Amino acid sequence: MARSLSRALLGAVAGAALGAAAARAAYAAFRRRPPAGDEKTWTRTNHRGEPITLLEGPAFVAGASAAAAAVPGLPARHRAAAVLAGLGSGVLGAYDDLYGATSSKGFKGHLGALARGEVTSGAVKLLGIGATGLAAAALVSRGPADTLVNGALVAGSANLANLFDLRPGRAIKVGLLTGVPLLAASLAKAARGDAAGASAAALAAAPLGAAVALLPEDLGERAMLGDAGANALGALVGLAAATRLGRAGRLAALGTVVALTAASEKISFTKVIAGNPVLNRIDMWGRRPAPAPAPEPTGGDSPASEAAQAPAAAEAATP
């Protein structure tokens, strides 16, 4: 038991450290030379109306995938599954970041467009992440039924994480709130002498380390995960759940993912979080305060007053 726990702790610490170091190194490298186009290609406008870079996403994908490939103690199948899930969902997310259109949103929008014969970038991403999720699941599952459940969990988690990437640090916080308990449960499993707990701990720790290392950039509103980073984070946490949880736990997790994804088509997560004191406190931790409302103009509307109100209007209008 002691040996199994020591091996699990070593794998978890190594995975987190490798993920953090690789993600920071990749972020610094991508800021100097982006993986595609130039810096402007990856610049977007955030909820305040301020410019922000999406390069955090590719940095997370590179860091988490490199850590999964190098961390000691992972069986070859688990290692390959993690690299496939992380890189596959990350590359597809980056494609949507760079070439996506906003005319269709959500499952309903993309599938509706597909039914009309229009192949949107979002539909390509959804179908591609579904395929990579199933392929990754096949490497760690026992039989077709397990593969379907695990594949849906990986792909669904990838999509769900992206739905939370609307405010600074939110997607990473959700990833940590779900991933840390999985890591703790894996270590507890290893402490009981189960060797599978060691590999599950390393699998969970690698993306968590990469996410924590990039959290200051996200909270500081200098960078955001975008589809690339959020999809990869969700996929890797989903894969960790698929390898750690029993069938009942995986079905419960999948049901939660499906329910939240369906709810997102009808309600705004941002409004729900803002209306709950506990969730709002967690959501605001480490962030800049919300912008104060602009003063009412006294001498008629002017270009200056309209510019002052733009960030607040952007915040209110963002779902």
Phi and psi restraints in degrees (value plus and minus 20) as a CYANA .aco file:
   2 ALA   PHI     -81.5   -41.5
   2 ALA   PSI     -60.4   -20.4
   3 ARG   PHI     -85.6   -45.6
   3 ARG   PSI     -61.7   -21.7
   4 SER   PHI     -84.3   -44.3
   4 SER   PSI     -61.1   -21.1
   5 LEU   PHI     -87.5   -47.5
   5 LEU   PSI     -61.3   -21.3
   6 SER   PHI     -81.3   -41.3
   6 SER   PSI     -61.5   -21.5
   7 ARG   PHI     -85.0   -45.0
   7 ARG   PSI     -59.4   -19.4
   8 ALA   PHI     -86.4   -46.4
   8 ALA   PSI     -63.3   -23.3
   9 LEU   PHI     -83.6   -43.6
   9 LEU   PSI     -61.9   -21.9
  10 LEU   PHI     -82.2   -42.2
  10 LEU   PSI     -64.5   -24.5
  11 GLY   PHI     -84.2   -44.2
  11 GLY   PSI     -60.3   -20.3
  12 ALA   PHI     -86.6   -46.6
  12 ALA   PSI     -66.3   -26.3
  13 VAL   PHI     -84.0   -44.0
  13 VAL   PSI     -64.0   -24.0
  14 ALA   PHI     -84.2   -44.2
  14 ALA   PSI     -62.7   -22.7
  15 GLY   PHI     -82.8   -42.8
  15 GLY   PSI     -64.8   -24.8
  16 ALA   PHI     -85.6   -45.6
  16 ALA   PSI     -63.7   -23.7
  17 ALA   PHI     -85.6   -45.6
  17 ALA   PSI     -64.0   -24.0
  18 LEU   PHI     -83.8   -43.8
  18 LEU   PSI     -62.8   -22.8
  19 GLY   PHI     -81.6   -41.6
  19 GLY   PSI     -63.9   -23.9
  20 ALA   PHI     -85.1   -45.1
  20 ALA   PSI     -67.8   -27.8
  21 ALA   PHI     -84.7   -44.7
  21 ALA   PSI     -63.1   -23.1
  22 ALA   PHI     -88.0   -48.0
  22 ALA   PSI     -58.5   -18.5
  23 ALA   PHI     -86.5   -46.5
  23 ALA   PSI     -62.5   -22.5
  24 ARG   PHI     -86.0   -46.0
  24 ARG   PSI     -61.2   -21.2
  25 ALA   PHI     -84.7   -44.7
  25 ALA   PSI     -61.4   -21.4
  26 ALA   PHI     -86.3   -46.3
  26 ALA   PSI     -59.6   -19.6
  27 TYR   PHI     -82.5   -42.5
  27 TYR   PSI     -65.2   -25.2
  28 ALA   PHI     -82.3   -42.3
  28 ALA   PSI     -61.1   -21.1
  29 ALA   PHI     -86.8   -46.8
  29 ALA   PSI     -61.6   -21.6
  30 PHE   PHI     -90.9   -50.9
  30 PHE   PSI     -49.0    -9.0
  31 ARG   PHI     -87.2   -47.2
  31 ARG   PSI     -52.0   -12.0
  32 ARG   PHI     -98.2   -58.2
  32 ARG   PSI     -62.3   -22.3
  33 ARG   PHI    -162.0  -122.0
  33 ARG   PSI      79.2   119.2
  34 PRO   PHI     -78.9   -38.9
  34 PRO   PSI     133.1   173.1
  35 PRO   PHI     -88.7   -48.7
  35 PRO   PSI     -37.3     2.7
  36 ALA   PHI    -173.8  -133.8
  36 ALA   PSI     121.1   161.1
  37 GLY   PHI      45.3    85.3
  37 GLY   PSI    -169.1  -129.1
  38 ASP   PHI    -142.1  -102.1
  38 ASP   PSI    -192.9  -152.9
  39 GLU   PHI     -81.5   -41.5
  39 GLU   PSI     -55.5   -15.5
  40 LYS   PHI     -84.5   -44.5
  40 LYS   PSI     -51.4   -11.4
  41 THR   PHI     -78.4   -38.4
  41 THR   PSI     -52.8   -12.8
  42 TRP   PHI    -120.7   -80.7
  42 TRP   PSI     -11.8    28.2
  43 THR   PHI    -114.0   -74.0
  43 THR   PSI     113.3   153.3
  44 ARG   PHI    -150.7  -110.7
  44 ARG   PSI     157.2   197.2
  45 THR   PHI    -127.7   -87.7
  45 THR   PSI     108.7   148.7
  46 ASN   PHI    -107.2   -67.2
  46 ASN   PSI    -190.5  -150.5
  47 HIS   PHI     -87.2   -47.2
  47 HIS   PSI     -35.3     4.7
  48 ARG   PHI    -112.0   -72.0
  48 ARG   PSI     -24.3    15.7
  49 GLY   PHI      63.4   103.4
  49 GLY   PSI      -2.8    37.2
  50 GLU   PHI    -125.0   -85.0
  50 GLU   PSI     131.5   171.5
  51 PRO   PHI     -91.4   -51.4
  51 PRO   PSI     124.1   164.1
  52 ILE   PHI    -169.7  -129.7
  52 ILE   PSI     127.8   167.8
  53 THR   PHI    -116.2   -76.2
  53 THR   PSI     126.3   166.3
  54 LEU   PHI    -112.6   -72.6
  54 LEU   PSI     -15.4    24.6
  55 LEU   PHI     -88.4   -48.4
  55 LEU   PSI     -34.1     5.9
  56 GLU   PHI     -79.2   -39.2
  56 GLU   PSI     -55.8   -15.8
  57 GLY   PHI     -81.7   -41.7
  57 GLY   PSI     -77.7   -37.7
  58 PRO   PHI     -78.2   -38.2
  58 PRO   PSI     -53.4   -13.4
  59 ALA   PHI     -85.2   -45.2
  59 ALA   PSI     -60.1   -20.1
  60 PHE   PHI     -84.8   -44.8
  60 PHE   PSI     -65.2   -25.2
  61 VAL   PHI     -78.7   -38.7
  61 VAL   PSI     -66.9   -26.9
  62 ALA   PHI     -85.2   -45.2
  62 ALA   PSI     -63.7   -23.7
  63 GLY   PHI     -86.8   -46.8
  63 GLY   PSI     -68.0   -28.0
  64 ALA   PHI     -87.0   -47.0
  64 ALA   PSI     -59.0   -19.0
  65 SER   PHI     -89.0   -49.0
  65 SER   PSI     -60.9   -20.9
  66 ALA   PHI     -83.9   -43.9
  66 ALA   PSI     -60.7   -20.7
  67 ALA   PHI     -84.3   -44.3
  67 ALA   PSI     -63.0   -23.0
  68 ALA   PHI     -82.8   -42.8
  68 ALA   PSI     -55.3   -15.3
  69 ALA   PHI     -92.3   -52.3
  69 ALA   PSI     -47.3    -7.3
  70 ALA   PHI    -128.5   -88.5
  70 ALA   PSI     -37.9     2.1
  71 VAL   PHI     -83.1   -43.1
  71 VAL   PSI     116.1   156.1
  72 PRO   PHI     -93.7   -53.7
  72 PRO   PSI     133.4   173.4
  73 GLY   PHI      73.5   113.5
  73 GLY   PSI     -24.1    15.9
  74 LEU   PHI    -109.9   -69.9
  74 LEU   PSI     111.0   151.0
  75 PRO   PHI     -81.3   -41.3
  75 PRO   PSI     133.9   173.9
  76 ALA   PHI     -77.6   -37.6
  76 ALA   PSI     -60.2   -20.2
  77 ARG   PHI     -85.7   -45.7
  77 ARG   PSI     -61.3   -21.3
  78 HIS   PHI     -86.1   -46.1
  78 HIS   PSI     -59.9   -19.9
  79 ARG   PHI     -82.5   -42.5
  79 ARG   PSI     -67.2   -27.2
  80 ALA   PHI     -84.1   -44.1
  80 ALA   PSI     -58.9   -18.9
  81 ALA   PHI     -83.5   -43.5
  81 ALA   PSI     -62.2   -22.2
  82 ALA   PHI     -85.9   -45.9
  82 ALA   PSI     -63.9   -23.9
  83 VAL   PHI     -84.2   -44.2
  83 VAL   PSI     -62.0   -22.0
  84 LEU   PHI     -84.5   -44.5
  84 LEU   PSI     -66.5   -26.5
  85 ALA   PHI     -85.6   -45.6
  85 ALA   PSI     -64.3   -24.3
  86 GLY   PHI     -89.0   -49.0
  86 GLY   PSI     -71.0   -31.0
  87 LEU   PHI     -88.6   -48.6
  87 LEU   PSI     -62.3   -22.3
  88 GLY   PHI     -81.8   -41.8
  88 GLY   PSI     -71.5   -31.5
  89 SER   PHI     -88.1   -48.1
  89 SER   PSI     -53.7   -13.7
  90 GLY   PHI     -87.6   -47.6
  90 GLY   PSI     -64.4   -24.4
  91 VAL   PHI     -85.1   -45.1
  91 VAL   PSI     -62.5   -22.5
  92 LEU   PHI     -85.4   -45.4
  92 LEU   PSI     -58.2   -18.2
  93 GLY   PHI     -85.4   -45.4
  93 GLY   PSI     -59.9   -19.9
  94 ALA   PHI     -83.5   -43.5
  94 ALA   PSI     -57.8   -17.8
  95 TYR   PHI     -78.5   -38.5
  95 TYR   PSI     -63.8   -23.8
  96 ASP   PHI     -90.2   -50.2
  96 ASP   PSI     -55.9   -15.9
  97 ASP   PHI     -78.9   -38.9
  97 ASP   PSI     -63.5   -23.5
  98 LEU   PHI    -106.0   -66.0
  98 LEU   PSI     -54.0   -14.0
  99 TYR   PHI    -141.6  -101.6
  99 TYR   PSI     -16.1    23.9
 100 GLY   PHI     -93.8   -53.8
 100 GLY   PSI     129.9   169.9
 101 ALA   PHI    -128.9   -88.9
 101 ALA   PSI     134.1   174.1
 102 THR   PHI    -117.9   -77.9
 102 THR   PSI     -11.8    28.2
 103 SER   PHI     -89.5   -49.5
 103 SER   PSI     -47.6    -7.6
 104 SER   PHI    -145.0  -105.0
 104 SER   PSI     113.1   153.1
 105 LYS   PHI    -153.9  -113.9
 105 LYS   PSI     130.0   170.0
 106 GLY   PHI      52.8    92.8
 106 GLY   PSI     150.7   190.7
 107 PHE   PHI     -75.7   -35.7
 107 PHE   PSI     -67.2   -27.2
 108 LYS   PHI     -80.9   -40.9
 108 LYS   PSI     -64.2   -24.2
 109 GLY   PHI     -86.5   -46.5
 109 GLY   PSI     -65.9   -25.9
 110 HIS   PHI     -90.3   -50.3
 110 HIS   PSI     -61.5   -21.5
 111 LEU   PHI     -89.6   -49.6
 111 LEU   PSI     -54.1   -14.1
 112 GLY   PHI     -83.8   -43.8
 112 GLY   PSI     -62.5   -22.5
 113 ALA   PHI     -84.3   -44.3
 113 ALA   PSI     -58.7   -18.7
 114 LEU   PHI     -84.1   -44.1
 114 LEU   PSI     -57.8   -17.8
 115 ALA   PHI     -85.0   -45.0
 115 ALA   PSI     -47.3    -7.3
 116 ARG   PHI    -106.6   -66.6
 116 ARG   PSI     -17.3    22.7
 117 GLY   PHI      69.9   109.9
 117 GLY   PSI     -10.3    29.7
 118 GLU   PHI    -122.5   -82.5
 118 GLU   PSI      98.5   138.5
 119 VAL   PHI    -114.2   -74.2
 119 VAL   PSI      83.0   123.0
 120 THR   PHI    -104.8   -64.8
 120 THR   PSI     141.8   181.8
 121 SER   PHI     -82.9   -42.9
 121 SER   PSI     -53.0   -13.0
 122 GLY   PHI     -85.7   -45.7
 122 GLY   PSI     -57.8   -17.8
 123 ALA   PHI     -86.8   -46.8
 123 ALA   PSI     -60.8   -20.8
 124 VAL   PHI     -79.3   -39.3
 124 VAL   PSI     -63.1   -23.1
 125 LYS   PHI     -85.4   -45.4
 125 LYS   PSI     -67.1   -27.1
 126 LEU   PHI     -80.8   -40.8
 126 LEU   PSI     -66.8   -26.8
 127 LEU   PHI     -87.2   -47.2
 127 LEU   PSI     -58.8   -18.8
 128 GLY   PHI     -86.6   -46.6
 128 GLY   PSI     -62.2   -22.2
 129 ILE   PHI     -87.5   -47.5
 129 ILE   PSI     -54.3   -14.3
 130 GLY   PHI     -81.7   -41.7
 130 GLY   PSI     -61.9   -21.9
 131 ALA   PHI     -88.7   -48.7
 131 ALA   PSI     -64.9   -24.9
 132 THR   PHI     -88.4   -48.4
 132 THR   PSI     -52.4   -12.4
 133 GLY   PHI     -83.5   -43.5
 133 GLY   PSI     -63.5   -23.5
 134 LEU   PHI     -86.1   -46.1
 134 LEU   PSI     -60.4   -20.4
 135 ALA   PHI     -84.7   -44.7
 135 ALA   PSI     -62.6   -22.6
 136 ALA   PHI     -85.7   -45.7
 136 ALA   PSI     -60.4   -20.4
 137 ALA   PHI     -84.5   -44.5
 137 ALA   PSI     -56.6   -16.6
 138 ALA   PHI     -80.7   -40.7
 138 ALA   PSI     -46.8    -6.8
 139 LEU   PHI     -96.6   -56.6
 139 LEU   PSI     -40.7    -0.7
 140 VAL   PHI    -141.6  -101.6
 140 VAL   PSI     -12.2    27.8
 141 SER   PHI    -128.2   -88.2
 141 SER   PSI     143.6   183.6
 142 ARG   PHI    -134.3   -94.3
 142 ARG   PSI      74.9   114.9
 143 GLY   PHI      72.8   112.8
 143 GLY   PSI     145.0   185.0
 144 PRO   PHI     -80.9   -40.9
 144 PRO   PSI     -61.1   -21.1
 145 ALA   PHI     -83.0   -43.0
 145 ALA   PSI     -65.9   -25.9
 146 ASP   PHI     -82.9   -42.9
 146 ASP   PSI     -58.5   -18.5
 147 THR   PHI     -82.3   -42.3
 147 THR   PSI     -61.9   -21.9
 148 LEU   PHI     -85.0   -45.0
 148 LEU   PSI     -65.1   -25.1
 149 VAL   PHI     -84.2   -44.2
 149 VAL   PSI     -68.3   -28.3
 150 ASN   PHI     -87.1   -47.1
 150 ASN   PSI     -59.0   -19.0
 151 GLY   PHI     -83.6   -43.6
 151 GLY   PSI     -62.1   -22.1
 152 ALA   PHI     -84.8   -44.8
 152 ALA   PSI     -56.1   -16.1
 153 LEU   PHI     -87.0   -47.0
 153 LEU   PSI     -63.6   -23.6
 154 VAL   PHI     -84.1   -44.1
 154 VAL   PSI     -70.4   -30.4
 155 ALA   PHI     -87.3   -47.3
 155 ALA   PSI     -62.1   -22.1
 156 GLY   PHI     -84.7   -44.7
 156 GLY   PSI     -59.1   -19.1
 157 SER   PHI     -86.4   -46.4
 157 SER   PSI     -56.5   -16.5
 158 ALA   PHI     -80.6   -40.6
 158 ALA   PSI     -66.1   -26.1
 159 ASN   PHI     -88.0   -48.0
 159 ASN   PSI     -61.4   -21.4
 160 LEU   PHI     -84.8   -44.8
 160 LEU   PSI     -61.6   -21.6
 161 ALA   PHI     -78.3   -38.3
 161 ALA   PSI     -57.3   -17.3
 162 ASN   PHI     -86.3   -46.3
 162 ASN   PSI     -48.7    -8.7
 163 LEU   PHI     -90.0   -50.0
 163 LEU   PSI     -38.5     1.5
 164 PHE   PHI    -112.9   -72.9
 164 PHE   PSI     -26.0    14.0
 165 ASP   PHI    -104.7   -64.7
 165 ASP   PSI      35.9    75.9
 166 LEU   PHI    -134.1   -94.1
 166 LEU   PSI     -29.8    10.2
 167 ARG   PHI    -160.2  -120.2
 167 ARG   PSI     136.3   176.3
 168 PRO   PHI     -76.6   -36.6
 168 PRO   PSI     106.7   146.7
 169 GLY   PHI      57.3    97.3
 169 GLY   PSI     -27.9    12.1
 170 ARG   PHI     -85.1   -45.1
 170 ARG   PSI     -67.6   -27.6
 171 ALA   PHI     -83.5   -43.5
 171 ALA   PSI     -58.9   -18.9
 172 ILE   PHI     -86.9   -46.9
 172 ILE   PSI     -60.7   -20.7
 173 LYS   PHI     -81.6   -41.6
 173 LYS   PSI     -62.1   -22.1
 174 VAL   PHI     -82.7   -42.7
 174 VAL   PSI     -61.6   -21.6
 175 GLY   PHI     -81.0   -41.0
 175 GLY   PSI     -61.2   -21.2
 176 LEU   PHI     -89.7   -49.7
 176 LEU   PSI     -60.2   -20.2
 177 LEU   PHI     -86.2   -46.2
 177 LEU   PSI     -45.2    -5.2
 178 THR   PHI    -117.0   -77.0
 178 THR   PSI     -54.5   -14.5
 179 GLY   PHI     -98.1   -58.1
 179 GLY   PSI     -56.4   -16.4
 180 VAL   PHI     -83.4   -43.4
 180 VAL   PSI     -64.7   -24.7
 181 PRO   PHI     -80.2   -40.2
 181 PRO   PSI     -55.4   -15.4
 182 LEU   PHI     -84.8   -44.8
 182 LEU   PSI     -59.6   -19.6
 183 LEU   PHI     -84.7   -44.7
 183 LEU   PSI     -65.2   -25.2
 184 ALA   PHI     -82.6   -42.6
 184 ALA   PSI     -61.3   -21.3
 185 ALA   PHI     -85.7   -45.7
 185 ALA   PSI     -55.6   -15.6
 186 SER   PHI     -86.5   -46.5
 186 SER   PSI     -60.8   -20.8
 187 LEU   PHI     -86.1   -46.1
 187 LEU   PSI     -58.5   -18.5
 188 ALA   PHI     -84.6   -44.6
 188 ALA   PSI     -57.8   -17.8
 189 LYS   PHI     -84.3   -44.3
 189 LYS   PSI     -61.0   -21.0
 190 ALA   PHI     -85.6   -45.6
 190 ALA   PSI     -56.3   -16.3
 191 ALA   PHI     -83.7   -43.7
 191 ALA   PSI     -44.7    -4.7
 192 ARG   PHI    -106.2   -66.2
 192 ARG   PSI     -15.2    24.8
 193 GLY   PHI      73.9   113.9
 193 GLY   PSI     -13.3    26.7
 194 ASP   PHI    -106.2   -66.2
 194 ASP   PSI      94.3   134.3
 195 ALA   PHI     -84.0   -44.0
 195 ALA   PSI     -45.4    -5.4
 196 ALA   PHI     -85.1   -45.1
 196 ALA   PSI     -43.8    -3.8
 197 GLY   PHI     -84.0   -44.0
 197 GLY   PSI     -52.7   -12.7
 198 ALA   PHI     -84.9   -44.9
 198 ALA   PSI     -65.9   -25.9
 199 SER   PHI     -88.3   -48.3
 199 SER   PSI     -57.3   -17.3
 200 ALA   PHI     -85.0   -45.0
 200 ALA   PSI     -56.5   -16.5
 201 ALA   PHI     -85.5   -45.5
 201 ALA   PSI     -65.0   -25.0
 202 ALA   PHI     -84.1   -44.1
 202 ALA   PSI     -57.8   -17.8
 203 LEU   PHI     -84.8   -44.8
 203 LEU   PSI     -59.1   -19.1
 204 ALA   PHI     -96.5   -56.5
 204 ALA   PSI     -54.4   -14.4
 205 ALA   PHI     -91.7   -51.7
 205 ALA   PSI     -54.4   -14.4
 206 ALA   PHI     -79.5   -39.5
 206 ALA   PSI     -72.5   -32.5
 207 PRO   PHI     -88.8   -48.8
 207 PRO   PSI     -49.9    -9.9
 208 LEU   PHI     -86.7   -46.7
 208 LEU   PSI     -60.9   -20.9
 209 GLY   PHI     -82.3   -42.3
 209 GLY   PSI     -63.7   -23.7
 210 ALA   PHI     -83.5   -43.5
 210 ALA   PSI     -59.9   -19.9
 211 ALA   PHI     -86.3   -46.3
 211 ALA   PSI     -65.0   -25.0
 212 VAL   PHI     -82.1   -42.1
 212 VAL   PSI     -59.3   -19.3
 213 ALA   PHI     -83.9   -43.9
 213 ALA   PSI     -50.4   -10.4
 214 LEU   PHI    -116.9   -76.9
 214 LEU   PSI     -25.1    14.9
 215 LEU   PHI     -79.5   -39.5
 215 LEU   PSI     -60.6   -20.6
 216 PRO   PHI     -78.4   -38.4
 216 PRO   PSI     -58.1   -18.1
 217 GLU   PHI     -84.9   -44.9
 217 GLU   PSI     -59.1   -19.1
 218 ASP   PHI     -89.2   -49.2
 218 ASP   PSI     -69.6   -29.6
 219 LEU   PHI     -85.5   -45.5
 219 LEU   PSI     -52.9   -12.9
 220 GLY   PHI     -97.3   -57.3
 220 GLY   PSI     -20.2    19.8
 221 GLU   PHI      39.3    79.3
 221 GLU   PSI      13.3    53.3
 222 ARG   PHI    -115.9   -75.9
 222 ARG   PSI     -42.3    -2.3
 223 ALA   PHI    -174.3  -134.3
 223 ALA   PSI     143.3   183.3
 224 MET   PHI    -163.2  -123.2
 224 MET   PSI     139.2   179.2
 225 LEU   PHI     -86.5   -46.5
 225 LEU   PSI     -58.0   -18.0
 226 GLY   PHI      44.1    84.1
 226 GLY   PSI    -193.8  -153.8
 227 ASP   PHI     -82.5   -42.5
 227 ASP   PSI     -58.6   -18.6
 228 ALA   PHI     -79.0   -39.0
 228 ALA   PSI     -74.3   -34.3
 229 GLY   PHI     -92.3   -52.3
 229 GLY   PSI     -62.9   -22.9
 230 ALA   PHI     -85.9   -45.9
 230 ALA   PSI     -63.2   -23.2
 231 ASN   PHI     -81.4   -41.4
 231 ASN   PSI     -62.8   -22.8
 232 ALA   PHI     -87.5   -47.5
 232 ALA   PSI     -61.8   -21.8
 233 LEU   PHI     -80.2   -40.2
 233 LEU   PSI     -67.7   -27.7
 234 GLY   PHI     -83.2   -43.2
 234 GLY   PSI     -61.8   -21.8
 235 ALA   PHI     -82.4   -42.4
 235 ALA   PSI     -61.4   -21.4
 236 LEU   PHI     -93.0   -53.0
 236 LEU   PSI     -56.8   -16.8
 237 VAL   PHI     -87.2   -47.2
 237 VAL   PSI     -59.5   -19.5
 238 GLY   PHI     -82.4   -42.4
 238 GLY   PSI     -58.7   -18.7
 239 LEU   PHI     -85.9   -45.9
 239 LEU   PSI     -60.5   -20.5
 240 ALA   PHI     -81.1   -41.1
 240 ALA   PSI     -59.8   -19.8
 241 ALA   PHI     -85.1   -45.1
 241 ALA   PSI     -59.6   -19.6
 242 ALA   PHI     -84.1   -44.1
 242 ALA   PSI     -52.2   -12.2
 243 THR   PHI    -108.8   -68.8
 243 THR   PSI     -39.5     0.5
 244 ARG   PHI    -117.6   -77.6
 244 ARG   PSI     -60.1   -20.1
 245 LEU   PHI    -103.5   -63.5
 245 LEU   PSI     130.5   170.5
 246 GLY   PHI     -93.6   -53.6
 246 GLY   PSI     158.2   198.2
 247 ARG   PHI     -81.0   -41.0
 247 ARG   PSI     -63.0   -23.0
 248 ALA   PHI     -82.0   -42.0
 248 ALA   PSI     -62.1   -22.1
 249 GLY   PHI     -85.0   -45.0
 249 GLY   PSI     -59.4   -19.4
 250 ARG   PHI     -88.3   -48.3
 250 ARG   PSI     -58.6   -18.6
 251 LEU   PHI     -86.3   -46.3
 251 LEU   PSI     -59.0   -19.0
 252 ALA   PHI     -84.6   -44.6
 252 ALA   PSI     -62.8   -22.8
 253 ALA   PHI     -83.6   -43.6
 253 ALA   PSI     -63.1   -23.1
 254 LEU   PHI     -83.8   -43.8
 254 LEU   PSI     -60.8   -20.8
 255 GLY   PHI     -81.1   -41.1
 255 GLY   PSI     -59.6   -19.6
 256 THR   PHI     -85.1   -45.1
 256 THR   PSI     -63.7   -23.7
 257 VAL   PHI     -80.7   -40.7
 257 VAL   PSI     -65.7   -25.7
 258 VAL   PHI     -84.5   -44.5
 258 VAL   PSI     -63.2   -23.2
 259 ALA   PHI     -83.7   -43.7
 259 ALA   PSI     -63.7   -23.7
 260 LEU   PHI     -88.0   -48.0
 260 LEU   PSI     -57.9   -17.9
 261 THR   PHI     -84.5   -44.5
 261 THR   PSI     -62.6   -22.6
 262 ALA   PHI     -84.7   -44.7
 262 ALA   PSI     -60.3   -20.3
 263 ALA   PHI     -83.7   -43.7
 263 ALA   PSI     -53.5   -13.5
 264 SER   PHI     -84.2   -44.2
 264 SER   PSI     -40.5    -0.5
 265 GLU   PHI     -94.6   -54.6
 265 GLU   PSI     -38.2     1.8
 266 LYS   PHI    -133.9   -93.9
 266 LYS   PSI     -51.1   -11.1
 267 ILE   PHI    -145.9  -105.9
 267 ILE   PSI     141.4   181.4
 268 SER   PHI    -116.8   -76.8
 268 SER   PSI      99.5   139.5
 269 PHE   PHI     -79.2   -39.2
 269 PHE   PSI     -56.4   -16.4
 270 THR   PHI     -81.4   -41.4
 270 THR   PSI     -63.4   -23.4
 271 LYS   PHI     -87.5   -47.5
 271 LYS   PSI     -59.9   -19.9
 272 VAL   PHI     -83.2   -43.2
 272 VAL   PSI     -65.0   -25.0
 273 ILE   PHI     -84.7   -44.7
 273 ILE   PSI     -63.8   -23.8
 274 ALA   PHI     -83.5   -43.5
 274 ALA   PSI     -49.1    -9.1
 275 GLY   PHI    -105.2   -65.2
 275 GLY   PSI     -26.0    14.0
 276 ASN   PHI    -131.2   -91.2
 276 ASN   PSI      98.7   138.7
 277 PRO   PHI     -77.9   -37.9
 277 PRO   PSI     -61.0   -21.0
 278 VAL   PHI     -89.2   -49.2
 278 VAL   PSI     -69.8   -29.8
 279 LEU   PHI     -82.6   -42.6
 279 LEU   PSI     -58.9   -18.9
 280 ASN   PHI     -86.5   -46.5
 280 ASN   PSI     -57.1   -17.1
 281 ARG   PHI     -84.9   -44.9
 281 ARG   PSI     -62.6   -22.6
 282 ILE   PHI     -83.6   -43.6
 282 ILE   PSI     -62.7   -22.7
 283 ASP   PHI     -84.1   -44.1
 283 ASP   PSI     -55.4   -15.4
 284 MET   PHI    -106.8   -66.8
 284 MET   PSI     -31.1     8.9
 285 TRP   PHI     -78.1   -38.1
 285 TRP   PSI     105.7   145.7
 286 GLY   PHI      62.0   102.0
 286 GLY   PSI     -26.4    13.6
 287 ARG   PHI    -111.2   -71.2
 287 ARG   PSI     140.9   180.9
 288 ARG   PHI     -87.0   -47.0
 288 ARG   PSI     126.0   166.0
 289 PRO   PHI     -78.5   -38.5
 289 PRO   PSI     133.6   173.6
 290 ALA   PHI     -83.5   -43.5
 290 ALA   PSI     125.9   165.9
 291 PRO   PHI     -83.7   -43.7
 291 PRO   PSI     118.8   158.8
 292 ALA   PHI     -90.8   -50.8
 292 ALA   PSI     126.3   166.3
 293 PRO   PHI     -78.8   -38.8
 293 PRO   PSI     119.8   159.8
 294 ALA   PHI     -89.8   -49.8
 294 ALA   PSI     124.4   164.4
 295 PRO   PHI     -85.9   -45.9
 295 PRO   PSI     129.0   169.0
 296 GLU   PHI     -86.8   -46.8
 296 GLU   PSI     115.1   155.1
 297 PRO   PHI     -86.1   -46.1
 297 PRO   PSI     123.4   163.4
 298 THR   PHI    -121.9   -81.9
 298 THR   PSI     -45.0    -5.0
 299 GLY   PHI    -136.8   -96.8
 299 GLY   PSI      15.8    55.8
 300 GLY   PHI      70.8   110.8
 300 GLY   PSI     136.7   176.7
 301 ASP   PHI     -86.3   -46.3
 301 ASP   PSI     119.5   159.5
 302 SER   PHI    -151.7  -111.7
 302 SER   PSI     139.8   179.8
 303 PRO   PHI     -75.8   -35.8
 303 PRO   PSI     -57.0   -17.0
 304 ALA   PHI     -85.4   -45.4
 304 ALA   PSI     -63.0   -23.0
 305 SER   PHI     -89.2   -49.2
 305 SER   PSI     -55.6   -15.6
 306 GLU   PHI     -85.5   -45.5
 306 GLU   PSI     -59.0   -19.0
 307 ALA   PHI     -85.8   -45.8
 307 ALA   PSI     -56.9   -16.9
 308 ALA   PHI     -86.1   -46.1
 308 ALA   PSI     -52.2   -12.2
 309 GLN   PHI    -104.2   -64.2
 309 GLN   PSI     -32.8     7.2
 310 ALA   PHI     -79.0   -39.0
 310 ALA   PSI     -66.4   -26.4
 311 PRO   PHI     -80.4   -40.4
 311 PRO   PSI     -61.1   -21.1
 312 ALA   PHI     -85.6   -45.6
 312 ALA   PSI     -58.8   -18.8
 313 ALA   PHI     -85.8   -45.8
 313 ALA   PSI     -59.2   -19.2
 314 ALA   PHI     -82.6   -42.6
 314 ALA   PSI     -60.3   -20.3
 315 GLU   PHI     -81.7   -41.7
 315 GLU   PSI     -65.3   -25.3
 316 ALA   PHI     -88.2   -48.2
 316 ALA   PSI     -52.8   -12.8
 317 ALA   PHI    -103.2   -63.2
 317 ALA   PSI     -38.5     1.5
 318 THR   PHI     -94.6   -54.6
 318 THR   PSI     110.3   150.3
